[in-house]
Every structure is written in structure tokens, then in C-alpha cells.
């Protein structure tokens, strides 16, 4: 155990962490939240702007209805209470990358309240992470501080991009719970297809609130907020550092300052940025340029019908109906497209475990080697199901399927595995007379090994199996071959 882990362990013996997380998720819409500027990543800086997103005087916002649909989808997935009547608010503060000098957000009437997200911990336990709210708002621009030694560079392409802010109650109790929570949120956003979750591109960012209190206490300690964490691993690392830092201060009878901090990934430490603002510092008031919104029951019903299968529902299905292990299930559910491809295979086979293994091992390995996504895999799920059937019916061995048939399926995705196996004479030899002839010849070609085997050196079974498979190009039925070896050795 390294020194830092020892510090965490020592801190957790005496103190209980209290953690809340705010996740900002950029939404996958064609245009920005309140104007027609394109919402796309990677363009030339300041090329996706207009008078509206730049906050020019006299311009008026117009709400993008797709933002509301995405928000409701997430709310339904999290079993939230959907607000029927809501309005937008202005949050007033000045940043260099916020051109208007205020942000359009939701303060008093968030689109979603309450709800929860289920997480699974490494020890097998489950926890419902309670949500406070989900609300709609717009993003600010992006400031870059490390490209010019004298100046901060500002790109306003991101200004006005639609966001959902997902806020938890302060119910997380460890960095592991936080890690699993952020992982689950990203997975959910991707399954709903409302955010790509690419944290390295900034389309999903986390702010973490951390405090600690003595075990058994009900009085929360003073909290700090760690801003703009851009990886799930850094969420965990920053929390662990803050737990240790707070414990060290309290042990020295020093105060924890209520402040906003940033995380320095190379050093693994947080750094103070500024004193924490209070809500009244933002001078919220209703946005005068946007009409209130009313959500109808018909609108909710229509969105509910569009909902895709969700990770937790699929988890229950995979572990109960298909009897897969929790590990296999979580691997299959990491990506929505992988999970759906697996489900498509099951339309053609009931050997669920074998289907899972083919997806997790052979297919994912091929995709990783080629740096491709499952959408680029040309092999039809029906053909994977047919390949499994060939193995189950002992027409080909698993090793031959894996080493020879599957690579040919990749080369010729429009050919079925049956036609490939027949073309190359890979269908298993199950005729006893033919196999017996091959086995007798192997015995004859290897007299010393045959003598030792006949005298009881049973470990040579593997040697003879290998020779027979080589002679038959892997087409010999393994079970029949093993049976005949033991029957025919006495005739030598």
C-alpha cells in the first residue's frame, strides 16, 4: 500500500466523506440552445458564432425545442418528476468567455426534480444515488491559458451550446461511488443518444463538492467545489486528495476554507481558484425574452414511446433471462451498440453464454485491432448465430471456428459460415471408419509414443489429439476422436 493510499485509509477510519456531483452534459442538437448557430465540435475558433451567441444588443433568443425533448428523456430514464410549467432565468456573472454577461438557465423551475440513478459497486452492492434536479442551460465559451505565454485565448464556438446540469443530493460516500456514478451517467446519456459523453472534448464535465465530518456526526463539514473535471479517473483522484487534505487540516485544528478549486492532473493535487460564490451573488431573475413552457401529457407520452432500452433494464434481462454473470453483463453494456448487436445475435441462437463470449472476445478484439466501432462490423448477427450453431452441433470445433472460419467471415462478410466451412472442407469428420484410419496411421508414424501411451502414459493423449487434428486440418470431432484413441490403442 503506497503512502497516499495509507493516508486515505487513515482519514476514512475517523471521518465520513460527503460528496455531491454536478454533471454538465452538452446535448447532441444541430443548433445551439437559443439561436441557429451550428452545434459542432472541432471547428476553427470563433467560426460558429452569430450576433445572438455573441450577445450583441438588440438580439433576441429563440428556444431550441429539441433541448427540452432531450431533458425529458433523461428525466424519464431517472424516474424524475417532470415539471409541467417552467420558465428560464438569467444567472448574472461576468466571465471573459460569457459574452452576454449572463447565462440563460433554470433556477426556480428546473425541468426535472428528484429521481435517482442506480450504481453497482465493486463489492457487488447497489446504491440509488438521489438526484436534486436536472435543468437546462447554455454553455459559455472556452478559455485557453497554455498556448500563449502572455494572453488567454478565447473561443466562443461553445457559447450557447445546450447543456443539461444533473445535480445529486450530497449522498455519495466515497471516491469509488463517485467514479461509478459518473460512469453510469455517461453510459445513460449515450444510451439515450443525447450526449456523446466525450469528456476529453469537454462535452461532459463534472464539478464535485466534497466535505468530511467525524463518523457518527450529522453536521456536514465545510465543503469545497472542484471545477471542470474532464475524466472519470480524475473525479476519483481529486476526491481522494481532498479527503486527505481536509482530514489533515482538521487534525491540525485548522479551518477548511469554502472555496472553488481546480485539479492538477500531473501532480494529483487540487489548487485554490477563488472563494465560493453564494446563490444570491448571481442575481437570478426570470428571463424576459423567452416565454414560459408548458409540457402536455401527450408530449410526455410521445417522448416515452421513443425511449430506447436502458442499461439497468438490460442488466436485469441479461443476468436473469440470459443467466449471464454480472461481469459479462457489464462488459456487454459498456457500449449501447455492442449490447444491441449482442441482442440481435440472440435472434438466431439460444446459447447466450457462447454469444456473449464471441462478442466480448473475438468481435471486440477484432474491432480493437482495427480501431473500428461495432457499427463498422460487416458480419451479420445472423451469421454469428449460425457459427455458434455449427459449433453446438459439433460440425466444427470452437478452435477451428475461432482461428479459421471467423477470419474468413471478416474477409467475406456476405458469405455464411456454413458455406465457408464447406468450401474449405472444414466440416468435422465424424465418420468412425475414416477417423479410425487416420488414428491407426498416427500410431504407426509415432511408434515410441504409441508404446508409452499403451503402457499407461495417459498424458500423451494431448500429443495424439494434436497430431490427429493436424492430419485432419482441425476437422476431427474432438469427443469422438478422444473416444477412438482410447479404444484403438489396445489393437496396437
C-alpha positions as CSV (number, residue, x, y, z in Angstrom):
1,X,0.0,0.0,0.0
2,X,1.5,3.4,-1.1
3,X,1.7,6.4,1.2
4,X,-1.2,8.2,-0.4
5,X,-3.5,5.1,0.0
6,X,-2.4,4.8,3.6
7,X,-3.4,8.5,4.2
8,X,-6.8,7.9,2.6
9,X,-7.3,4.7,4.7
10,X,-6.3,6.6,7.9
11,X,-8.7,9.5,7.1
12,X,-11.6,7.2,6.4
13,X,-11.1,5.5,9.8
14,X,-12.1,8.7,11.5
15,X,-14.0,10.8,9.0
16,X,-17.0,10.2,6.7
17,X,-16.9,12.0,3.3
18,X,-20.0,13.8,2.0
19,X,-19.9,14.2,-1.8
20,X,-22.3,15.7,-4.3
21,X,-21.7,15.9,-8.0
22,X,-22.9,18.3,-10.7
23,X,-22.5,17.0,-14.3
24,X,-22.8,19.3,-17.3
25,X,-23.7,17.4,-20.4
26,X,-23.6,19.1,-23.8
27,X,-26.6,18.0,-25.9
28,X,-26.5,16.5,-29.4
29,X,-28.5,19.0,-31.3
30,X,-27.9,20.5,-34.7
31,X,-28.0,24.1,-33.4
32,X,-27.4,25.9,-30.2
33,X,-29.8,26.4,-27.3
34,X,-31.2,29.8,-28.2
35,X,-30.1,30.5,-31.8
36,X,-29.4,28.9,-35.1
37,X,-25.6,28.6,-34.8
38,X,-24.3,25.1,-35.6
39,X,-23.6,23.0,-32.5
40,X,-20.5,21.0,-33.7
41,X,-17.1,20.3,-32.1
42,X,-13.7,20.9,-33.7
43,X,-14.3,23.9,-36.0
44,X,-11.9,26.8,-36.4
45,X,-12.1,29.0,-33.2
46,X,-14.9,31.6,-33.3
47,X,-16.3,30.4,-36.6
48,X,-19.7,29.1,-35.2
49,X,-20.9,32.4,-33.8
50,X,-23.6,35.0,-34.5
51,X,-24.9,38.3,-33.1
52,X,-27.1,36.2,-30.8
53,X,-24.5,34.0,-29.3
54,X,-22.1,36.9,-29.1
55,X,-24.7,38.8,-27.0
56,X,-25.0,41.9,-29.3
57,X,-27.5,44.5,-28.2
58,X,-31.0,44.1,-29.6
59,X,-30.8,40.4,-30.4
60,X,-33.4,38.0,-29.0
61,X,-33.1,34.3,-28.2
62,X,-35.3,31.6,-29.6
63,X,-35.6,28.3,-27.7
64,X,-34.5,25.1,-29.3
65,X,-37.3,22.6,-28.6
66,X,-35.0,19.6,-29.1
67,X,-33.2,20.6,-25.9
68,X,-36.5,20.1,-24.0
69,X,-37.1,16.7,-25.6
70,X,-33.6,15.5,-24.5
71,X,-34.1,16.8,-21.0
72,X,-37.4,15.0,-20.6
73,X,-35.8,11.7,-21.9
74,X,-33.2,11.9,-19.2
75,X,-35.8,12.8,-16.6
76,X,-37.9,9.8,-17.6
77,X,-34.8,7.5,-17.5
78,X,-34.0,8.7,-14.0
79,X,-37.6,8.4,-12.8
80,X,-37.7,12.2,-12.1
81,X,-40.8,14.4,-11.5
82,X,-41.2,16.4,-14.8
83,X,-42.1,20.0,-14.2
84,X,-45.3,20.8,-16.2
85,X,-44.9,24.6,-16.2
86,X,-41.5,26.2,-16.2
87,X,-39.6,29.3,-17.2
88,X,-36.0,30.3,-17.8
89,X,-33.9,32.5,-15.6
90,X,-30.9,34.8,-16.0
91,X,-27.8,34.0,-14.0
92,X,-25.7,37.1,-13.9
93,X,-22.0,36.9,-13.7
94,X,-19.0,38.1,-15.7
95,X,-16.5,35.8,-17.3
96,X,-14.4,36.7,-20.3
97,X,-15.9,33.8,-22.2
98,X,-19.5,34.6,-21.4
99,X,-20.3,37.4,-24.0
100,X,-23.7,38.4,-22.7
101,X,-22.6,38.9,-19.1
102,X,-25.3,36.4,-18.0
103,X,-26.3,32.8,-18.6
104,X,-29.8,31.6,-19.6
105,X,-30.5,28.8,-17.2
106,X,-33.3,27.5,-14.9
107,X,-33.3,28.4,-11.2
108,X,-36.8,28.2,-9.7
109,X,-38.4,25.7,-12.2
110,X,-35.9,23.0,-13.3
111,X,-37.3,20.7,-15.9
112,X,-36.8,17.7,-13.7
113,X,-36.8,17.2,-9.9
114,X,-35.9,14.3,-7.7
115,X,-35.3,10.9,-9.3
116,X,-32.2,8.7,-8.9
117,X,-29.5,6.7,-10.7
118,X,-28.6,3.1,-9.7
119,X,-24.9,2.3,-9.4
120,X,-23.2,-1.0,-8.7
121,X,-20.0,-1.1,-6.6
122,X,-17.1,-3.5,-7.0
123,X,-18.1,-5.5,-3.9
124,X,-21.5,-6.3,-5.6
125,X,-23.6,-3.9,-3.6
126,X,-26.1,-1.5,-5.3
127,X,-26.9,2.1,-4.4
128,X,-29.6,4.5,-5.6
129,X,-27.9,7.9,-5.9
130,X,-30.6,10.5,-5.3
131,X,-30.9,13.5,-7.7
132,X,-31.9,17.0,-6.6
133,X,-32.6,18.3,-10.1
134,X,-31.9,18.4,-13.8
135,X,-32.1,21.7,-15.5
136,X,-31.5,23.2,-19.0
137,X,-29.0,26.0,-19.6
138,X,-26.4,27.2,-22.1
139,X,-22.6,26.7,-22.1
140,X,-20.1,29.5,-22.1
141,X,-17.1,29.9,-24.4
142,X,-13.8,28.2,-23.8
143,X,-10.7,30.0,-22.4
144,X,-7.3,28.5,-23.2
145,X,-4.4,29.6,-20.9
146,X,-1.5,27.5,-22.0
147,X,-1.0,28.3,-25.7
148,X,0.2,31.9,-25.4
149,X,2.6,32.9,-22.6
150,X,1.1,36.4,-22.3
151,X,-2.5,36.1,-23.2
152,X,-5.6,34.0,-22.6
153,X,-7.2,32.8,-25.9
154,X,-11.0,32.7,-26.1
155,X,-13.0,30.5,-28.4
156,X,-16.7,31.4,-28.4
157,X,-17.9,28.5,-30.6
158,X,-19.1,26.8,-27.4
159,X,-21.0,29.8,-26.2
160,X,-24.7,29.0,-26.3
161,X,-24.3,25.2,-26.7
162,X,-27.2,23.5,-24.9
163,X,-26.4,21.9,-21.6
164,X,-28.2,19.7,-19.0
165,X,-26.9,20.1,-15.5
166,X,-27.5,17.0,-13.4
167,X,-27.2,17.6,-9.7
168,X,-27.1,14.9,-7.0
169,X,-28.0,15.2,-3.3
170,X,-24.9,15.0,-1.1
171,X,-25.3,11.2,-0.7
172,X,-22.1,9.8,-2.2
173,X,-19.7,8.5,0.5
174,X,-16.5,7.6,-1.4
175,X,-14.5,8.2,-4.5
176,X,-15.5,4.8,-5.7
177,X,-19.1,5.6,-5.5
178,X,-18.4,8.9,-7.4
179,X,-16.5,7.0,-10.0
180,X,-19.3,4.5,-10.6
181,X,-21.9,7.3,-10.6
182,X,-20.2,9.4,-13.3
183,X,-19.6,6.2,-15.3
184,X,-23.3,5.3,-15.1
185,X,-24.4,8.8,-16.1
186,X,-22.2,8.8,-19.1
187,X,-23.5,5.4,-20.1
188,X,-27.1,6.6,-19.7
189,X,-26.5,9.7,-21.8
190,X,-25.0,7.6,-24.6
191,X,-27.8,5.1,-24.5
192,X,-30.4,7.9,-24.8
193,X,-28.2,9.4,-27.6
194,X,-28.5,12.9,-26.2
195,X,-24.8,13.4,-25.4
196,X,-21.7,11.7,-26.7
197,X,-20.0,11.8,-23.2
198,X,-16.6,12.6,-24.6
199,X,-15.0,14.2,-21.5
200,X,-11.7,14.8,-23.3
201,X,-13.6,17.1,-25.7
202,X,-15.5,18.8,-22.9
203,X,-18.9,17.6,-23.9
204,X,-19.3,16.2,-20.4
205,X,-17.7,17.9,-17.4
206,X,-18.0,17.3,-13.7
207,X,-18.0,19.7,-10.7
208,X,-17.5,17.8,-7.4
209,X,-18.5,19.1,-3.9
210,X,-16.5,17.5,-1.1
211,X,-16.6,17.8,2.7
212,X,-15.9,15.4,5.6
213,X,-17.4,15.1,9.0
214,X,-16.5,12.9,12.0
215,X,-18.0,9.4,11.9
216,X,-21.4,9.4,13.6
217,X,-21.9,13.1,13.1
218,X,-24.9,14.6,11.3
219,X,-23.4,18.0,10.9
220,X,-21.8,18.4,7.5
221,X,-18.3,19.9,7.3
222,X,-17.3,22.9,5.2
223,X,-17.2,22.0,1.5
224,X,-15.1,22.9,-1.4
225,X,-16.1,22.6,-5.1
226,X,-13.6,21.1,-7.6
227,X,-14.4,22.5,-11.0
228,X,-14.4,21.2,-14.6
229,X,-13.0,17.7,-14.1
230,X,-12.5,16.2,-17.5
231,X,-12.1,12.5,-16.8
232,X,-13.8,9.9,-14.6
233,X,-10.4,8.9,-13.1
234,X,-9.7,12.5,-12.2
235,X,-13.0,12.7,-10.4
236,X,-11.9,9.8,-8.2
237,X,-8.3,11.2,-7.7
238,X,-9.4,14.7,-6.8
239,X,-11.9,13.4,-4.2
240,X,-9.3,11.2,-2.6
241,X,-6.9,14.2,-2.4
242,X,-9.5,16.5,-0.9
243,X,-10.5,13.9,1.7
244,X,-6.8,13.7,2.8
245,X,-6.4,17.4,2.7
246,X,-9.5,18.1,4.8
247,X,-8.5,15.5,7.3
248,X,-5.0,16.9,7.6
249,X,-6.4,20.4,8.3
250,X,-8.9,19.2,10.9
251,X,-6.3,17.1,12.7
252,X,-4.2,20.3,12.9
253,X,-7.2,22.2,14.2
254,X,-7.3,24.4,11.1
255,X,-10.3,25.6,9.1
256,X,-11.3,24.2,5.8
257,X,-11.9,27.2,3.5
258,X,-15.2,27.3,1.5
259,X,-13.8,27.8,-2.0
260,X,-13.6,26.7,-5.6
261,X,-10.6,24.6,-6.6
262,X,-9.2,23.1,-9.8
263,X,-7.5,19.7,-10.2
264,X,-3.9,19.5,-11.5
265,X,-3.8,16.0,-13.0
266,X,0.1,15.6,-13.3
267,X,0.6,16.3,-9.6
268,X,-2.7,14.8,-8.4
269,X,-3.4,17.8,-6.3
270,X,-6.2,20.5,-6.2
271,X,-5.4,24.2,-6.3
272,X,-7.4,27.1,-4.9
273,X,-9.0,29.3,-7.5
274,X,-11.4,31.7,-5.7
275,X,-13.8,32.0,-2.8
276,X,-17.1,30.1,-3.4
277,X,-20.0,32.3,-4.6
278,X,-23.3,32.1,-2.9
279,X,-26.6,31.9,-4.9
280,X,-27.5,35.5,-4.3
281,X,-24.3,36.6,-6.0
282,X,-25.8,35.6,-9.3
283,X,-28.9,37.8,-9.0
284,X,-31.3,35.3,-10.6
285,X,-34.4,36.7,-12.2
286,X,-36.9,35.3,-14.9
287,X,-35.6,35.6,-18.4
288,X,-37.8,38.3,-20.0
289,X,-37.0,37.3,-23.6
290,X,-38.3,33.7,-23.5
291,X,-41.8,32.6,-23.0
292,X,-42.7,30.1,-20.2
293,X,-43.0,26.4,-21.3
294,X,-45.9,24.1,-20.6
295,X,-45.5,20.3,-21.1
296,X,-48.6,18.3,-22.0
297,X,-49.3,14.7,-21.2
298,X,-49.4,14.0,-25.0
299,X,-45.9,15.3,-25.3
300,X,-44.7,13.1,-22.4
301,X,-46.3,10.1,-23.9
302,X,-44.8,10.7,-27.3
303,X,-41.3,11.0,-25.8
304,X,-41.8,7.9,-23.6
305,X,-42.5,5.9,-26.8
306,X,-39.2,7.0,-28.2
307,X,-37.2,5.7,-25.2
308,X,-34.5,3.1,-26.1
309,X,-33.7,0.1,-23.9
310,X,-31.8,1.4,-20.8
311,X,-28.7,-0.1,-19.2
312,X,-30.3,-1.1,-15.9
313,X,-33.2,-2.8,-17.6
314,X,-30.8,-4.6,-19.9
315,X,-28.7,-5.6,-16.9
316,X,-31.7,-7.3,-15.3
317,X,-32.5,-9.0,-18.6
318,X,-29.0,-10.3,-19.2
319,X,-28.5,-11.6,-15.7
320,X,-31.9,-13.2,-15.3
321,X,-33.3,-14.3,-18.6
322,X,-29.9,-15.0,-20.2
323,X,-28.2,-16.1,-17.0
324,X,-25.0,-14.2,-17.7
325,X,-22.6,-13.2,-14.9
326,X,-22.5,-9.6,-13.7
327,X,-19.1,-9.2,-15.1
328,X,-20.1,-10.4,-18.6
329,X,-23.2,-8.2,-18.5
330,X,-21.3,-5.1,-17.5
331,X,-18.8,-5.6,-20.3
332,X,-21.6,-6.1,-22.9
333,X,-23.4,-3.0,-21.6
334,X,-20.4,-0.6,-21.7
335,X,-21.5,0.4,-25.2
336,X,-25.1,0.6,-26.4
337,X,-24.2,-0.6,-29.9
338,X,-22.3,-3.6,-28.6
339,X,-25.3,-4.5,-26.3
340,X,-27.8,-4.2,-29.2
341,X,-25.6,-6.3,-31.5
342,X,-25.5,-9.0,-28.9
343,X,-29.3,-8.9,-28.6
344,X,-29.5,-9.2,-32.4
345,X,-27.4,-12.4,-32.3
346,X,-29.8,-13.9,-29.8
347,X,-32.5,-13.8,-32.5
348,X,-30.5,-16.7,-34.1
349,X,-29.2,-18.7,-31.1
350,X,-30.2,-19.5,-27.5
351,X,-26.7,-20.3,-26.5
352,X,-26.4,-17.0,-24.6
353,X,-23.1,-17.6,-22.9
354,X,-21.4,-18.6,-26.2
355,X,-22.9,-15.5,-27.9
356,X,-21.6,-13.3,-25.1
357,X,-18.1,-14.8,-25.4
358,X,-18.0,-14.3,-29.2
359,X,-18.9,-10.7,-28.8
360,X,-16.6,-10.0,-25.8
361,X,-13.5,-11.9,-27.1
362,X,-13.5,-12.4,-30.9
363,X,-15.5,-9.5,-32.1
364,X,-14.3,-6.8,-29.6
365,X,-10.7,-8.0,-30.2
366,X,-11.1,-7.6,-33.9
367,X,-12.6,-4.2,-33.5
368,X,-9.9,-3.0,-31.2
369,X,-7.1,-4.2,-33.5
370,X,-8.7,-2.4,-36.4
371,X,-9.7,0.7,-34.4
372,X,-13.3,0.2,-35.6
373,X,-16.7,0.6,-33.9
374,X,-19.3,-2.2,-33.9
375,X,-21.2,-0.1,-36.5
376,X,-18.4,-0.8,-38.9
377,X,-18.5,-4.5,-38.5
378,X,-19.9,-6.0,-41.7
379,X,-20.6,-9.5,-40.2
380,X,-24.3,-10.0,-39.8
381,X,-25.6,-11.0,-36.3
382,X,-27.4,-13.9,-38.1
383,X,-24.0,-15.3,-39.3
384,X,-22.6,-15.2,-35.7
385,X,-25.6,-17.1,-34.6
386,X,-25.1,-19.6,-37.4
387,X,-21.4,-20.0,-36.4
388,X,-22.4,-20.8,-32.8
389,X,-24.9,-23.4,-34.1
390,X,-22.2,-25.1,-36.2
391,X,-20.1,-25.4,-33.0
392,X,-23.0,-26.6,-30.9
393,X,-23.9,-29.3,-33.5
394,X,-20.2,-30.5,-33.5
395,X,-19.9,-29.7,-37.2
396,X,-16.8,-27.6,-36.5
397,X,-14.7,-27.2,-33.4
398,X,-14.5,-24.0,-31.4
399,X,-10.8,-23.6,-32.2
400,X,-11.3,-24.0,-35.9
401,X,-14.2,-21.6,-35.8
402,X,-12.2,-19.0,-34.0
403,X,-8.9,-19.4,-35.9
404,X,-10.1,-20.1,-39.4
405,X,-13.8,-19.6,-40.0
406,X,-14.2,-16.3,-38.2
407,X,-11.2,-14.7,-40.0
408,X,-12.7,-15.8,-43.3
409,X,-16.1,-14.3,-42.3
410,X,-14.3,-11.0,-41.7
411,X,-12.7,-11.2,-45.2
412,X,-16.0,-12.3,-46.9
413,X,-18.8,-10.8,-44.7
414,X,-21.5,-11.8,-47.2
415,X,-20.7,-15.5,-47.1
416,X,-22.3,-17.6,-44.4
417,X,-20.1,-19.6,-42.0
418,X,-21.6,-22.8,-43.3
419,X,-20.6,-22.1,-46.9
420,X,-17.1,-21.1,-45.8
421,X,-16.7,-24.3,-43.8
422,X,-17.9,-26.4,-46.7
423,X,-15.7,-24.5,-49.2
424,X,-12.5,-25.2,-47.3
425,X,-13.6,-28.8,-46.2
426,X,-13.7,-27.7,-42.5
427,X,-16.8,-29.6,-41.6
428,X,-15.9,-32.1,-38.8
429,X,-15.1,-35.6,-39.6
430,X,-17.5,-37.7,-37.6
431,X,-17.3,-40.9,-39.6
432,X,-15.7,-43.6,-37.3
433,X,-14.1,-45.6,-40.1
434,X,-12.4,-42.6,-41.6
435,X,-11.2,-41.3,-38.2
436,X,-10.0,-44.8,-37.2
437,X,-7.9,-45.0,-40.4
438,X,-6.2,-41.7,-39.5
439,X,-5.6,-42.7,-35.9
440,X,-4.0,-46.0,-36.9
441,X,-1.7,-44.1,-39.2
442,X,-0.7,-41.7,-36.4
443,X,0.1,-44.7,-34.2
444,X,2.2,-46.2,-36.9
445,X,4.1,-42.9,-37.6
446,X,4.9,-42.5,-33.8
447,X,5.8,-45.9,-32.5
448,X,7.7,-44.8,-29.4
449,X,4.9,-42.5,-28.2
450,X,2.4,-45.2,-29.0
451,X,4.2,-47.8,-26.9
452,X,4.4,-45.4,-23.9
453,X,0.8,-44.5,-24.3
454,X,-0.2,-48.1,-24.4
455,X,1.8,-48.7,-21.2
456,X,-0.3,-46.2,-19.4
457,X,1.3,-42.7,-20.0
458,X,-2.1,-41.1,-20.5
459,X,-0.7,-37.5,-20.7
460,X,0.2,-38.5,-24.3
461,X,-3.5,-38.2,-25.2
462,X,-2.9,-34.5,-25.9
463,X,0.0,-35.3,-28.2
464,X,-2.1,-37.7,-30.3
465,X,-5.1,-35.3,-30.4
466,X,-2.7,-32.7,-31.8
467,X,-1.4,-35.0,-34.4
468,X,-4.8,-36.1,-35.5
469,X,-6.1,-32.5,-35.7
470,X,-3.1,-31.6,-37.8
471,X,-3.7,-34.5,-40.1
472,X,-7.4,-33.7,-40.5
473,X,-6.8,-29.9,-40.6
474,X,-8.8,-29.5,-37.4
475,X,-11.9,-31.2,-38.7
476,X,-11.9,-34.3,-36.5
477,X,-14.7,-34.4,-33.9
478,X,-12.8,-33.9,-30.6
479,X,-15.1,-36.1,-28.5
480,X,-15.3,-38.9,-31.0
481,X,-11.5,-38.7,-31.6
482,X,-10.7,-39.0,-27.8
483,X,-13.0,-42.0,-27.5
484,X,-11.5,-43.8,-30.5
485,X,-7.9,-43.1,-29.4
486,X,-8.6,-45.0,-26.1
487,X,-10.5,-47.8,-27.9
488,X,-7.9,-48.4,-30.7
489,X,-4.7,-48.2,-28.6
490,X,-5.3,-51.8,-27.4
491,X,-5.1,-53.1,-31.0
492,X,-1.5,-51.8,-31.4
